[in-house]
């Protein structure tokens, strides 16, 4: 980048690009009490996540929760941590790499893809800065949450906006804020269930476990609960399940508020006591396996069910980087970038390059007028 009279010149030889920012919730940097405390402090300080008045919440968070919860959560992370680190981050990176391989074959213009986490690393600020360095002038933010909630997708937009408001040149911006009823997504969920049944047998019940949300958020207008219901209903219709063969429940509740019900853990305990012997559990709200699926669902809730009288418990993994899932995510990106030059079938690389050379020559000619 050339400077004239102390003013940084725009990089005219670098073509404008479309940027894709894939995001997920986040993870601590390590399965240690200190790392988890730092992560939880950021997560639980978000007013979209905890909607209590700050004067009420701050003493609870810093005086109680951050003194007790990090050690317990660190122990849970230690159960699922791998040689590659956090499962969520590892899977998210694999998703990114798979989309990077598939997407360029379907378009001609320059597109840059980066991964970011709403909390922890790599941060949204870091991901956006890498896209800015690639001369991204059009930006699609893609939070990998099929169902919209203010506490997930909404707060992602907050974080992106907080960074972009510091930029002199803000790119065109689009937010892919839900895909809970996308045909490809539903079909991929159905296929993953059928494949699981083909390999491990079908259980008496199928439980759809979605991440919980305080009931008050739903009453205030959050569409998350309704979208979870629709996702499950569409899957059940294709599987042709009868009433009594499946149910929806909500996991991961926190604190003393009423959360969306029924609760996953209580449902599984009740089923075991009622004589239901086998259950399959799937978590369609998670695009990648993480603490809430690998430790809470696959381990904790398995014990709840088996200790209550059940005999067979099977977790159906998240879609992760399955080829069919990557195909769905790639198609969603292409669909939501329609109308941008890099996705146009007539994008002409040679013509763009010639135009950039002309622009640079004009810029050099004007440098003495600054």
Residue pairs with C-beta under 8 A, 6 or more apart in sequence:
1 8
1 9
1 11
2 9
3 9
4 367
4 370
5 367
5 370
7 370
9 363
9 367
10 363
11 135
12 356
12 357
12 359
12 360
12 363
13 356
13 357
13 360
14 135
14 356
15 109
15 110
15 135
15 352
15 353
15 356
16 110
16 135
16 136
16 137
16 138
16 341
17 109
17 110
17 111
17 112
17 134
17 135
17 136
17 137
17 138
17 342
18 109
18 110
18 111
18 112
18 136
18 137
18 138
18 139
18 140
18 337
18 340
18 341
18 342
18 343
19 111
19 112
19 113
19 114
19 131
19 134
19 136
19 138
19 139
19 140
19 171
20 99
20 103
20 111
20 112
20 113
20 114
20 139
20 140
20 142
20 333
20 337
21 113
21 114
21 115
21 116
21 124
21 127
21 128
21 131
21 139
21 140
21 141
21 142
21 160
22 92
22 95
22 96
22 99
22 113
22 114
22 115
22 116
22 142
22 144
23 115
23 116
23 117
23 118
23 124
23 127
23 141
23 142
23 143
23 144
23 156
24 88
24 92
24 117
24 118
24 143
24 144
24 145
24 287
24 288
25 88
25 117
25 118
25 119
25 152
25 290
26 39
26 42
26 43
26 88
26 117
26 118
26 119
26 120
26 121
27 39
27 86
27 88
27 89
27 117
27 120
27 290
27 291
28 35
28 36
28 38
28 39
28 74
28 77
28 86
28 120
29 35
29 38
29 39
29 120
29 121
31 74
31 77
31 78
31 81
32 74
33 70
33 71
33 74
34 70
35 74
36 70
36 71
36 73
36 74
36 77
37 66
37 70
39 119
39 120
40 65
40 66
40 69
40 70
40 73
41 61
41 66
42 119
42 120
43 49
43 119
44 50
44 61
44 65
44 66
45 61
46 119
46 151
46 155
47 54
48 150
48 151
48 154
48 155
48 158
49 151
49 155
50 57
50 61
51 214
51 216
51 217
73 291
76 291
76 295
76 296
77 86
77 291
77 295
79 294
79 295
79 299
80 87
80 291
80 294
80 295
81 87
82 90
84 90
86 290
87 288
87 289
87 290
87 291
87 294
88 288
88 289
88 290
88 291
89 117
91 288
91 289
91 318
91 320
91 321
92 115
92 117
92 144
92 288
93 115
94 320
94 321
95 144
95 287
95 288
95 320
95 321
95 325
95 326
95 329
96 113
96 114
96 115
98 321
98 323
98 326
99 113
99 326
99 329
99 330
99 333
100 113
102 326
102 327
102 330
103 111
103 113
103 330
103 333
103 334
104 111
106 330
106 334
107 334
107 342
107 343
107 347
108 342
108 344
108 345
108 347
108 349
109 341
109 342
109 343
109 344
109 347
109 349
109 352
110 134
110 342
111 342
111 343
112 130
112 131
112 134
112 136
114 122
114 127
114 128
114 130
114 131
115 122
115 127
116 122
116 123
116 124
116 126
116 127
116 128
117 123
117 124
118 124
118 143
118 152
118 155
118 156
118 159
124 156
124 159
124 160
124 163
125 163
128 139
128 160
128 163
128 164
131 139
132 167
136 171
137 169
137 171
137 172
138 171
138 172
138 174
138 337
138 340
138 341
138 342
139 171
139 172
139 173
139 174
140 174
140 175
140 176
140 333
140 336
140 337
141 156
141 157
141 160
141 173
141 174
141 175
141 176
142 176
142 329
142 332
142 333
142 336
143 152
143 153
143 156
143 175
143 176
143 177
144 287
144 288
144 329
145 152
145 153
145 178
145 285
145 287
146 178
146 179
146 180
146 182
146 185
146 227
146 231
146 284
146 285
146 287
147 178
147 180
147 210
147 223
147 224
147 227
147 228
147 231
147 285
148 154
148 177
148 178
148 180
148 223
148 224
148 227
149 213
149 217
149 222
149 223
149 224
150 217
150 222
151 213
151 217
151 222
153 175
153 177
153 178
157 175
157 177
160 173
160 175
164 170
164 171
164 173
172 340
174 336
174 337
176 332
176 333
176 336
178 227
179 185
179 328
179 332
180 227
180 228
180 230
180 231
181 227
181 230
181 231
181 234
182 328
182 332
184 327
184 328
184 331
184 332
185 328
186 231
186 234
186 235
186 238
187 238
187 324
188 319
188 322
188 324
188 325
188 328
189 231
189 235
189 282
189 284
189 319
190 235
190 238
190 239
191 324
192 282
192 316
192 317
192 319
192 322
193 206
193 235
193 239
193 280
193 282
193 316
194 239
196 280
196 314
196 316
197 280
200 314
202 280
203 278
203 279
203 280
203 312
203 314
204 245
204 276
204 277
204 278
204 279
205 245
205 246
205 247
205 271
205 276
205 278
205 279
205 280
206 239
206 241
206 245
206 246
206 247
206 279
206 280
206 281
206 282
207 246
207 247
207 248
207 249
207 264
207 267
207 268
207 279
207 280
207 281
207 282
208 228
208 231
208 232
208 235
208 246
208 247
208 248
208 249
208 282
208 283
208 284
209 249
209 250
209 251
209 264
209 281
209 282
209 283
209 297
209 301
210 228
210 248
210 249
210 250
210 251
210 260
210 283
210 284
210 285
211 250
211 251
211 252
211 283
211 285
211 286
211 292
212 250
212 251
212 252
212 253
212 254
212 259
212 260
212 263
213 222
213 224
213 225
213 250
213 259
213 260
214 257
214 258
214 259
214 260
215 257
215 258
215 259
215 260
215 261
216 257
216 258
217 224
218 224
218 225
218 260
225 260
228 248
228 250
228 284
228 285
229 248
231 284
231 285
232 246
232 248
232 284
235 284
236 246
247 262
247 267
248 262
249 262
249 263
249 264
249 267
249 268
250 259
250 260
250 261
250 262
250 263
250 264
251 263
251 264
251 265
251 283
251 292
251 296
251 297
251 301
252 292
252 296
253 259
253 263
264 281
264 297
264 301
265 300
265 301
265 304
268 279
268 281
268 301
268 304
268 305
268 308
268 310
269 304
269 305
269 308
270 308
271 279
271 305
271 308
271 310
272 304
272 305
272 306
272 307
272 308
272 309
272 310
273 308
273 309
275 309
276 310
277 309
277 310
277 311
277 312
278 310
278 311
278 312
278 313
278 314
279 305
279 310
279 312
279 313
279 314
280 314
280 315
280 316
281 297
281 301
281 313
281 314
281 315
281 316
282 315
282 316
283 292
283 293
283 297
283 318
286 292
286 293
286 318
287 318
287 319
287 320
287 325
287 329
288 318
288 320
289 317
289 318
289 320
293 315
293 317
293 318
297 315
298 315
301 313
302 313
302 315
305 313
306 313
319 325
319 328
334 343
337 343
341 347
